[in-house]
Amino acid sequence: MKIRPVYFFLLLAVVGVVLVFANTPTISNYKTYDNQGIAQQNPDESYEKMMDVLTHQRCMNCHPNDNIPKQGDDRHPHYFGMARGDDDNGFEATSCNTCHQSINNTNSGVPGAPHWSLAPASMGWEGLSRAQIAERLLDKNTNGNRSHDELVKHMTEDDLVLWAWEPGIDADGNQRTIPPVSKKEFKEAVENWFANGAIIPNK
């Protein structure tokens, strides 16, 4: 039986539609869509990307649970017996800003960023699981009384946070490692996770 051209093209159109839908993410895979109808990142994926950064040594070195700042990829205790002090900035004779200035020192290898200091003791993440870190991050009693909007601003705009992607060289002239997620992806992950309610997976 001969197939009329009109039916042949109709058949091609149907096959095309089926293929398009077969390769389009379903609503169950995503929580939100932007105003162009493009699927946004899965919130659980955003959470994991965000945690990949927060648990990286560039962040964890300044979020200790023993009041001792850490250094290097091996997270060894800070040289010279440095410790938190009363204001998270060391002691009068050996404050953080004695060595750490507002930018990296390319001659000595000392890292620097604005308001360099340890994170508050309430934000000590060392030794905690990802879920426990997220709980401290969201709890106003431990996060500096920050709202979700303030947390997003802090995590995506604060120069000290963003220093993790521009850590400079160490004392031996070696480039410090950066988080496994790009700065752009991290910002998007933070924004998306909070936009979807900042839900901790499996909690």
C-alpha positions in Angstrom: 0.0 0.0 0.0 1.4 3.4 -1.0 1.7 6.0 1.9 0.5 9.4 0.9 3.0 12.2 1.4 0.8 14.1 3.8 0.6 11.0 6.1 4.3 10.4 5.8 5.1 14.0 7.1 2.5 13.6 9.9 4.2 10.4 11.0 7.6 12.2 11.0 6.1 15.0 13.1 4.7 12.5 15.7 8.1 10.7 15.9 9.8 14.1 16.4 7.5 15.1 19.3 8.0 11.7 21.0 11.8 12.1 20.8 11.6 15.6 22.2 9.5 14.6 25.2 11.7 11.5 25.8 14.7 13.8 26.2 13.0 16.5 28.2 13.4 16.4 32.1 10.1 15.7 33.8 8.7 17.9 36.5 9.5 15.3 39.1 13.2 15.8 38.4 13.2 19.5 39.2 11.4 21.8 41.6 11.4 25.1 39.8 11.4 26.6 36.3 12.6 30.0 35.3 10.4 32.5 33.4 11.5 31.0 30.1 10.3 27.5 31.3 13.9 26.2 31.6 14.3 23.7 34.4 16.5 24.8 37.3 19.0 22.7 39.2 17.6 20.0 41.5 17.7 21.4 45.1 19.3 18.2 46.4 22.0 18.6 43.8 22.4 22.3 44.8 22.8 21.2 48.4 25.6 18.7 47.5 27.4 21.3 45.4 27.2 23.8 48.2 28.5 21.3 50.7 31.3 20.3 48.4 32.6 23.8 48.9 31.8 24.3 52.6 33.6 21.0 53.5 36.6 21.8 51.4 39.8 22.8 53.3 39.7 26.3 52.0 36.6 26.8 54.1 37.1 24.3 56.9 40.5 25.7 57.8 38.7 28.7 59.2 35.8 26.8 60.7 37.5 24.7 63.4 35.9 23.2 66.5 39.0 23.5 68.7 39.6 27.3 68.3 42.8 26.5 66.4 43.0 27.8 62.8 44.3 25.3 60.3 46.5 25.6 57.3 47.2 23.8 54.1 45.4 21.0 52.3 46.4 18.6 55.2 44.7 21.0 57.6 47.6 21.2 60.1 47.4 23.6 63.1 48.4 27.2 62.3 52.0 27.9 62.9 53.2 30.2 65.8 50.6 28.8 68.2 47.8 30.9 66.8 44.3 30.5 68.4 40.9 32.2 68.3 41.2 34.8 71.0 38.3 36.9 72.3 37.2 38.3 69.0 37.9 35.5 66.6 41.0 37.4 65.5 43.8 36.1 67.6 45.5 38.0 70.4 46.8 41.5 70.7 50.4 40.7 69.9 49.6 38.1 67.3 46.3 39.0 65.7 45.3 37.6 62.4 45.7 41.0 60.7 49.4 41.2 61.8 50.1 39.0 58.8 46.9 38.6 56.9 46.1 41.7 55.0 43.2 42.5 52.6 44.8 40.8 49.7 47.2 37.8 49.1 50.9 38.5 49.6 52.6 37.1 46.6 56.1 37.5 48.1 55.5 35.7 51.4 52.7 33.5 50.4 50.5 34.7 53.2 46.8 34.6 52.1 44.7 37.7 52.6 41.1 39.0 52.2 39.0 41.7 53.9 38.2 41.1 57.6 40.4 38.0 57.8 39.5 36.0 60.9 38.2 32.7 62.2 34.5 32.0 61.8 32.6 32.4 65.1 32.9 29.4 67.4 29.2 28.7 66.9 30.0 28.1 63.3 32.7 25.5 64.0 32.2 22.8 61.3 35.2 20.6 61.9 34.2 17.0 62.4 30.6 17.6 61.6 28.5 15.8 58.9 27.0 17.8 56.0 23.6 17.7 57.6 25.0 19.0 60.9 26.8 21.8 59.1 23.6 22.8 57.3 21.8 22.8 60.7 24.3 25.2 62.1 24.2 27.3 59.0 20.4 27.7 59.2 20.1 28.1 62.9 19.9 31.8 63.9 21.4 30.9 67.3 24.6 29.8 65.6 24.7 31.7 62.2 25.0 35.2 63.6 21.2 35.7 63.6 21.1 35.8 59.8 18.0 35.3 57.7 18.0 33.2 54.6 18.4 36.3 52.4 21.3 37.5 54.6 22.9 34.0 54.3 22.7 34.1 50.6 24.2 37.5 50.4 27.0 36.5 52.8 27.8 33.3 50.9 27.7 34.7 47.4 29.1 38.3 47.9 31.4 38.3 51.0 35.0 38.7 49.8 36.4 36.5 52.5 34.1 33.6 51.4 34.9 34.2 47.7 38.6 34.2 48.5 38.4 30.4 48.4 38.5 30.6 44.6 41.5 33.1 44.6 43.7 31.7 47.4 47.0 32.6 45.8 50.3 30.7 46.4 51.7 29.2 49.6 55.1 30.0 51.1 56.8 27.6 48.7 55.2 29.3 45.7 52.7 26.5 45.0 49.2 27.4 43.9 46.7 26.6 46.7 43.9 24.2 45.7 40.4 25.6 45.1 37.0 24.0 45.8 35.8 21.3 43.3 32.9 23.5 42.3 33.4 26.7 40.4 32.5 30.1 42.0 29.6 30.5 39.5 28.2 27.1 40.2 28.5 27.6 43.9 26.6 30.9 43.8 23.9 29.3 41.7 23.7 26.3 44.0 23.3 28.5 47.1 20.7 30.7 45.5 18.7 27.7 44.2 18.9 25.7 47.5 17.6 28.7 49.5 15.0 29.6 46.9 13.6 26.0 47.3 13.3 26.3 51.1 16.8 25.3 52.2 15.7 21.7 52.9 18.3 19.4 54.2 18.0 16.1 52.2 16.9 13.0 54.1 16.0 15.1 57.2 
